[in-house]
Amino acid sequence: MEQHIVRTHRSAEDFPIAEHLAYKIAKVAADPVAVPADTKEMICNRIIDNAAVSAASVLRRPVTVARRQAEAHPVSANGAKVFGISGNYSAEWAAFANGVAVRELDFHDTFLAAEYSHPGDNIPALVAVAQHVKASGTDLIRGLATAYEIQVDLVRGMCLHEHKIDHVAHLGPSVAAGLGTMLKLPVDVIYQAVGQALHTTTATRQSRKGAISSWKAFAPAFAGKMGIEAVDRAMRGEGAPSPIWEGEDGVIAWLLSGPDHKYTIPLPAEGEEKRAILDTFTKEHSAEYQSQAPIDLARRMRDKIGDLTQIEEIILHTSHHTHYVIGTGSNDPQKFDPDATRETLDHSIMYIFAVALEDGSWHHERSYASERAHRPETIELWHKIRTVEDPEWTRRYHAEDPNEKAFGCRAEVRLKDGTVISDELAIADAHPLGARPFARPQYEEKFRTLAEGIVAPAEQDRFLAAVTNIETLDDLGELNIELSEEVLNQAPNTPQGLL
């Protein structure tokens, strides 16, 4: 990997285009390097993972709304597929609908470093365009290898959340870069597309603060849609604000750490394989990633604790990010509100740890149900939990060494008789270094579990076979899943929109 220093440059400075971060990203995207076998395998795993969580979310209201928006944009020729239904639709709207389905339950892959991300958000946009242009499975894999690489590399080197900028600002450029690879576009075109995609996808983190709404699911889907539109405009000869990151009125100067700050962004050297997807990890549980290890820890501790009514207090010692985003450091009273939205409860480690302790399990629907959140004993336990930042957990959160990197916590449970029960877990069981790391069998099991009762068994088999044979598929439309009318009719009624 080559390390690139990125900083603000005054307009009067001599700053050649070849030095712009967007141009360097474009060069990585245009590099025809082959995709290694383990990267290909993991890309296929994540396509399965996305389908799994889409099946679980397909009847939820936000996903239904997005699907119905896409249905308003059919096309007669080419076009892309929308999860759950037949027909051909505008690629950007198909990507949008499928992106919402993937993101709605907060249940797919993750990468955490200086920033955090869900790189699987790249998949709906690239698959939709691949279907639209009738790309090969090989080209789709090449594009996804780039998209994952660019998003992960930006996440490694550039923190957004400390400036209250939403993490989808790294997704727009990665989608544009991935599409550039897949479509074999020239460097100059990819450069303009990356700049446009970034410019149109910067937004504040209020979407993940306070009373969190369904926009949390729509935000990355919108970024993917903007990435597609940016590529379309760039292919037609249109340009972008530049230098988008480094300009004196650019992203670094005014949205991030300011004109005096320097970021170091790692990018593959020319001819270097794109392997970043192998550093990412999926979720066993439908919850914010920093909740994964605590859920596993709660399941492990419940028998040690015994009678939960004897708990006086639970202190979760954890990282800066966990404490301030999903812990009591956020100072969000909504995180203790049983009437809070599912999205808000998903971002409350106090609620999640309480329910996991009580149930010894976690379920993407039952654990968030209103009646579950309103149980008096749950509310009582929930309010006994608080988080504190521990510098050691923060250090491990940011560690470069994968054997040191940690996203968990130490739980200190104080009982009413003065007994203290402590335990800790650094990484989730499903993490590549965890107790039960996910490989193809676990991805397929997750898919079949979440698709049960939604996707017909024969359709499950057909889809898994298509993914396995992705490089020889004649039609990437086979990566879509169609549901029966009986299932689709269970979707909620939604008001008529504008389109």
C-alpha positions in Angstrom: 0.0 0.0 0.0 1.1 3.5 -0.7 0.4 6.2 1.9 -0.9 9.5 0.5 -0.8 12.8 2.4 -3.9 14.8 1.8 -4.4 18.4 2.8 -6.0 21.6 1.8 -4.4 23.6 -1.0 -5.0 27.3 -1.8 -6.4 28.0 -5.2 -3.2 29.9 -6.1 -1.0 27.0 -5.3 0.4 24.7 -8.0 -1.5 21.5 -7.3 -1.4 19.2 -10.3 -4.5 17.1 -11.0 -2.4 14.0 -10.7 -1.9 14.8 -7.0 -5.6 15.1 -6.2 -7.0 12.3 -4.0 -9.9 11.8 -6.4 -7.4 11.3 -9.3 -5.4 8.8 -7.3 -8.5 6.9 -6.5 -9.5 7.0 -10.2 -6.1 5.5 -11.1 -6.6 2.7 -8.6 -10.0 2.0 -10.1 -8.7 2.0 -13.6 -5.9 -0.5 -12.7 -6.7 -3.8 -14.5 -5.1 -5.9 -11.7 -6.7 -9.4 -11.3 -8.9 -10.1 -8.3 -7.4 -12.8 -6.0 -9.5 -15.9 -5.2 -10.1 -15.1 -1.6 -11.4 -11.6 -2.4 -13.8 -13.2 -5.0 -15.0 -15.7 -2.4 -15.7 -13.0 0.1 -17.5 -10.8 -2.5 -19.8 -13.8 -3.2 -20.3 -14.2 0.6 -21.4 -10.6 0.9 -23.8 -10.8 -2.0 -25.5 -13.7 -0.1 -25.3 -11.7 3.1 -27.1 -8.7 1.5 -29.8 -11.0 0.1 -30.3 -12.5 3.5 -31.0 -9.2 5.2 -33.0 -8.0 2.3 -35.3 -11.0 2.7 -35.7 -10.2 6.4 -36.6 -6.6 5.7 -38.6 -6.8 2.5 -42.0 -6.4 4.2 -41.0 -3.5 6.4 -42.5 -0.1 5.7 -39.3 1.8 4.6 -38.3 -1.0 2.2 -41.9 -1.2 0.8 -41.8 2.6 0.2 -38.5 2.4 -1.6 -39.7 -0.5 -3.7 -42.8 1.3 -4.7 -40.8 4.3 -5.6 -38.6 2.1 -7.9 -41.7 0.6 -9.4 -42.7 4.0 -10.6 -39.6 4.0 -12.9 -39.9 0.9 -15.1 -38.0 0.6 -18.3 -38.8 -1.4 -21.5 -35.2 -2.2 -22.4 -32.2 -3.2 -20.3 -32.8 -1.9 -16.8 -32.1 -3.5 -13.4 -33.9 -5.7 -11.0 -35.7 -4.8 -7.7 -35.5 -7.2 -4.8 -38.7 -9.3 -4.5 -40.4 -8.4 -7.8 -40.1 -9.1 -11.5 -39.6 -6.6 -14.2 -36.9 -4.1 -15.3 -36.4 -0.8 -13.7 -34.2 2.3 -13.9 -30.8 1.3 -12.5 -30.5 4.2 -10.1 -34.0 3.6 -8.6 -33.4 -0.2 -8.4 -30.1 0.5 -6.6 -32.0 2.8 -4.3 -34.7 0.3 -3.4 -32.3 -2.5 -3.0 -30.0 -0.4 -0.9 -32.8 0.4 1.6 -33.6 -3.3 1.8 -30.0 -4.1 2.6 -29.6 -1.3 5.2 -32.9 -1.3 7.0 -32.2 -3.9 9.7 -28.5 -2.8 10.3 -27.6 -6.5 9.8 -24.9 -6.6 7.1 -21.2 -6.1 6.9 -19.1 -3.5 8.7 -15.6 -2.0 8.8 -14.4 0.2 11.6 -11.2 2.3 11.8 -10.8 6.1 11.9 -14.3 6.2 10.5 -16.9 3.4 10.3 -18.9 2.0 7.4 -21.0 -0.7 5.9 -19.1 -1.5 2.7 -21.9 -3.9 1.6 -23.8 -0.7 0.7 -21.8 -0.7 -2.5 -23.3 -3.9 -3.7 -26.8 -2.8 -4.7 -25.5 0.1 -6.8 -23.0 -2.0 -8.7 -25.3 -4.9 -9.2 -28.0 -2.7 -10.6 -25.7 -1.1 -13.1 -24.2 -4.4 -14.0 -27.7 -5.7 -14.8 -28.5 -2.5 -16.8 -25.4 -2.7 -19.0 -25.4 -6.6 -19.1 -21.9 -6.7 -17.6 -20.3 -10.0 -16.9 -20.0 -11.5 -13.4 -16.2 -11.1 -13.7 -16.5 -7.4 -14.3 -19.0 -7.1 -11.4 -16.5 -8.8 -9.1 -13.7 -6.5 -10.3 -15.9 -3.5 -9.6 -16.9 -4.6 -6.1 -13.3 -5.3 -5.2 -12.5 -1.7 -6.1 -15.6 -0.3 -4.3 -14.7 -2.2 -1.1 -11.0 -1.1 -1.4 -11.7 2.6 -1.8 -14.3 2.8 1.0 -12.2 0.8 3.4 -9.1 2.9 2.6 -11.0 6.2 3.1 -12.3 4.8 6.4 -8.8 3.9 7.5 -7.5 7.4 7.1 -10.3 10.0 7.3 -12.6 10.4 10.2 -16.0 12.0 9.4 -18.0 11.5 12.6 -15.9 13.7 14.8 -17.1 16.5 12.6 -20.7 15.2 12.6 -20.5 14.3 8.9 -22.3 11.0 8.1 -20.2 8.1 7.0 -22.0 7.8 3.6 -19.6 10.6 2.4 -17.1 7.8 1.9 -19.7 5.6 0.1 -20.5 7.9 -2.8 -16.9 8.0 -4.0 -16.4 4.2 -3.5 -19.5 3.5 -5.6 -18.3 5.8 -8.4 -14.8 4.2 -8.3 -16.3 0.7 -8.3 -18.5 1.5 -11.3 -15.5 3.0 -13.0 -13.7 -0.3 -12.7 -16.6 -2.4 -13.7 -17.4 -0.3 -16.8 -13.7 0.1 -17.7 -13.9 3.9 -17.8 -10.9 6.2 -18.4 -9.1 7.7 -15.4 -10.3 11.2 -16.2 -14.0 10.1 -16.3 -13.7 8.2 -13.0 -12.0 11.3 -11.5 -14.9 13.5 -12.3 -17.4 10.9 -11.1 -15.7 10.5 -7.7 -15.7 14.3 -7.2 -19.4 14.6 -8.1 -20.3 11.6 -5.9 -18.6 13.1 -2.9 -20.0 16.5 -3.4 -23.6 15.2 -3.5 -23.4 12.8 -0.6 -22.0 14.8 2.3 -24.6 15.2 5.0 -24.7 15.7 8.8 -24.9 12.9 11.3 -28.2 14.0 12.6 -29.7 11.0 10.8 -28.0 8.9 13.6 -28.7 11.2 16.5 -31.6 11.7 18.9 -34.8 10.2 17.6 -33.4 8.1 14.7 -35.8 7.8 11.8 -36.0 5.5 8.8 -33.7 7.9 6.9 -30.8 5.9 8.5 -31.8 3.1 6.0 -32.3 5.5 3.1 -29.1 7.5 3.5 -26.6 4.9 2.0 -29.1 3.9 -0.7 -29.3 7.6 -1.6 -25.5 7.8 -1.7 -25.4 4.8 -4.0 -28.0 6.4 -6.3 -26.0 9.6 -6.4 -22.9 7.6 -7.3 -24.6 6.1 -10.3 -25.9 9.5 -11.4 -22.4 11.0 -11.0 -20.9 8.3 -13.2 -23.7 8.9 -15.8 -23.0 12.6 -15.9 -19.2 12.1 -16.0 -19.5 9.7 -18.9 -21.5 12.4 -20.8 -18.6 14.8 -20.3 -19.6 16.7 -17.2 -17.2 17.7 -14.5 -17.0 18.0 -10.8 -15.9 20.5 -8.2 -12.2 20.1 -7.9 -10.1 19.5 -6.0 -13.0 18.2 -4.0 -11.2 17.1 -0.9 -8.3 19.5 -1.0 -9.7 22.7 -2.3 -9.6 25.8 -0.1 -13.4 25.7 0.0 -13.5 21.9 -0.2 -14.4 19.1 2.1 -11.3 19.1 4.3 -11.2 22.8 4.8 -14.8 23.3 5.8 -16.4 20.0 6.7 -13.6 18.1 8.3 -10.4 19.1 10.3 -9.7 22.4 8.5 -7.0 23.8 6.2 -4.1 23.0 8.5 -4.8 19.3 8.9 -3.2 16.5 7.0 -4.8 13.1 6.4 -2.9 9.9 5.4 -4.9 7.7 3.0 -3.6 4.3 2.1 -4.2 3.1 -1.5 -3.0 0.1 -3.4 0.1 0.7 -5.6 -0.2 0.1 -9.3 -0.5 -3.7 -9.9 -1.3 -4.4 -6.2 -4.3 -6.6 -5.5 -7.4 -5.2 -3.9 -7.9 -7.2 -0.7 -9.7 -4.7 1.6 -12.9 -6.7 1.7 -11.0 -9.4 3.7 -10.6 -6.9 6.6 -14.3 -6.3 6.8 -16.8 -8.4 8.9 -20.5 -9.2 8.9 -23.0 -9.3 11.7 -24.6 -12.3 13.4 -27.0 -10.0 15.2 -29.2 -7.2 13.8 -27.7 -4.3 15.8 -25.0 -1.6 15.6 -21.7 -3.4 15.1 -20.3 -2.2 18.5 -23.2 -4.2 20.0 -22.1 -7.5 18.5 -19.5 -8.5 21.1 -21.6 -7.1 24.0 -24.5 -9.3 22.9 -22.3 -12.4 22.9 -20.8 -11.3 26.2 -24.3 -10.9 27.8 -25.3 -14.4 26.6 -22.1 -15.7 28.2 -22.6 -13.8 31.5 -26.3 -14.5 32.2 -25.7 -17.8 33.9 -23.0 -16.4 36.0 -25.3 -13.6 37.2 -28.3 -15.8 37.9 -31.2 -13.7 39.3 -31.2 -10.5 37.3 -33.4 -8.7 39.8 -30.4 -8.7 42.2 -28.4 -6.4 39.9 -27.7 -3.0 41.4 -25.7 -1.6 38.4 -24.0 -2.6 35.2 -21.0 -0.6 33.9 -19.8 -1.2 30.4 -16.2 -0.1 30.0 -15.7 0.5 26.3 -14.3 2.6 23.5 -14.8 6.3 22.9 -17.0 5.5 19.9 -19.2 3.0 21.6 -19.6 5.3 24.7 -20.5 8.4 22.7 -22.5 7.0 19.8 -24.6 4.2 21.3 -23.8 4.6 25.0 -24.7 7.0 27.8 -22.0 9.4 26.5 -24.4 10.3 23.7 -26.6 12.1 26.3 -29.6 10.9 24.3 -32.6 10.3 26.6 -34.3 8.5 23.7 -31.8 5.6 24.2 -33.8 4.8 27.4 -37.2 5.4 26.0 -39.4 2.2 25.4 -41.4 4.2 22.9 -38.2 5.0 20.8 -38.0 3.9 17.2 -36.4 0.6 16.3 -33.5 2.6 14.8 -32.9 4.4 18.1 -33.0 1.1 20.1 -30.6 -0.3 17.7 -28.2 2.5 18.8 -28.7 1.9 22.5 -26.2 -0.5 23.9 -28.0 -0.2 27.3 -31.2 -1.6 25.8 -29.4 -4.2 23.8 -27.3 -5.5 26.7 -30.4 -5.7 28.9 -32.5 -7.7 26.4 -29.6 -10.0 25.6 -29.0 -10.7 29.3 -32.7 -11.5 29.8 -33.3 -13.5 26.7 -29.9 -15.1 26.1 -30.4 -14.4 22.4 -31.0 -11.7 19.9 -33.6 -11.6 17.2 -34.0 -9.0 14.4 -37.7 -8.5 15.0 -38.7 -9.9 18.5 -35.9 -8.1 20.3 -37.1 -4.7 19.1 -40.9 -5.4 19.4 -42.8 -2.7 21.3 -44.1 -5.2 23.8 -40.5 -6.4 24.4 -39.2 -2.9 25.0 -42.2 -2.1 27.4 -41.6 -5.0 29.8 -41.3 -3.4 33.3 -38.5 -5.7 34.3 -36.6 -4.8 31.1 -37.0 -1.1 31.7 -35.8 -1.5 35.2 -32.7 -3.4 34.2 -32.1 -1.1 31.1 -31.9 1.9 33.4 -29.3 0.3 35.6 -26.8 0.2 32.7 -24.3 2.9 31.8 -21.1 3.1 29.7 -17.8 4.7 30.4 -14.9 5.3 28.1 -11.8 3.3 28.8 -8.7 4.5 27.1 -7.4 1.0 26.5 -10.6 0.0 24.7 -10.3 3.2 22.6 -6.7 2.3 21.8 -7.7 -1.2 20.7 -10.6 0.2 18.6 -8.1 2.1 16.6 -5.3 -0.5 16.6 -3.8 -1.4 13.2 -2.8 -4.9 14.3 -5.9 -7.2 13.7 -4.9 -9.2 16.8 -5.2 -6.1 18.9 -8.2 -4.4 17.3 -11.3 -4.7 19.4 -14.9 -3.5 19.3 -16.2 -5.0 22.6 -16.2 -4.1 26.2 -15.7 -5.2 29.8 -18.9 -5.6 31.7 -18.8 -5.0 35.5 -22.0 -6.2 37.1 -22.6 -5.0 40.7 -25.2 -7.0 42.7 -27.2 -5.7 45.6 -25.2 -7.8 48.1 -21.9 -6.1 47.0 -20.8 -9.0 44.7 -19.1 -7.8 41.5 -19.1 -10.1 38.4 -16.8 -9.0 35.6 -16.1 -10.4 32.1 -15.0 -9.0 28.8 -15.1 -9.8 25.1 -13.0 -8.0 22.6 -14.5 -9.2 19.3 -17.8 -10.8 18.3 -18.0 -14.6 17.9 -18.7 -14.2 14.2 -15.7 -12.0 13.6 -12.9 -13.6 11.5 -10.8 -13.9 14.7 -13.8 -14.7 16.9 -15.0 -17.9 18.5 -17.3 -18.9 15.5 -16.0 -17.0 12.4 -18.4 -16.7 9.4 -17.4 -18.6 6.2 -19.6 -19.7 3.3 -21.7 -22.2 5.3 -22.5 -19.5 7.9 -23.5 -17.0 5.2 -25.7 -19.6 3.6 -27.2 -20.5 6.9 -27.9 -16.8 7.7 -29.6 -16.5 4.3 -31.8 -19.5 4.7 -32.7 -18.6 8.3 -33.8 -15.0 7.3 -35.4 -16.1 4.0 -37.5 -18.8 5.7 -41.2 -18.0 5.1 -40.3 -15.2 2.7 -38.4 -16.8 -0.1 -39.6 -20.1 -1.5 -37.0 -23.0 -0.9 -36.6 -23.5 -4.7 -35.9 -19.8 -5.2 -33.3 -19.9 -2.3 -31.6 -22.8 -4.0 -31.6 -21.1 -7.4 -30.2 -17.9 -6.0 -27.4 -19.6 -4.1 -26.4 -21.5 -7.2 -26.3 -18.3 -9.2 -24.0 -16.7 -6.7 -21.7 -19.7 -6.7 -21.5 -19.6 -10.5 -21.5 -15.8 -10.8 -18.5 -15.6 -13.2 -20.3 -17.8 -15.8 -23.8 -16.3 -15.5 -25.3 -15.2 -18.8 -27.6 -12.8 -17.0 -26.8 -11.1 -13.8 -30.6 -10.6 -13.3 -30.3 -14.1 -11.7 -28.8 -12.4 -8.7 -32.3 -11.0 -7.9 -34.8 -12.9 -5.8 -38.5 -12.9 -6.7 -41.2 -13.4 -4.1 -44.7 -14.8 -4.4 -47.7 -12.4 -4.6 -48.9 -14.0 -1.3 -45.7 -12.8 0.4 -45.7 -9.3 -1.2 -49.3 -8.8 -0.3 -48.3 -8.8 3.3 -46.4 -5.5 2.8 -48.0 -2.6 4.5 -50.2 -0.1 2.7 -48.3 3.2 2.3 -49.6 6.6 1.2 -49.4 7.6 -2.4 -46.4 9.8 -3.2 -45.6 12.3 -5.9 -44.3 10.0 -8.5 
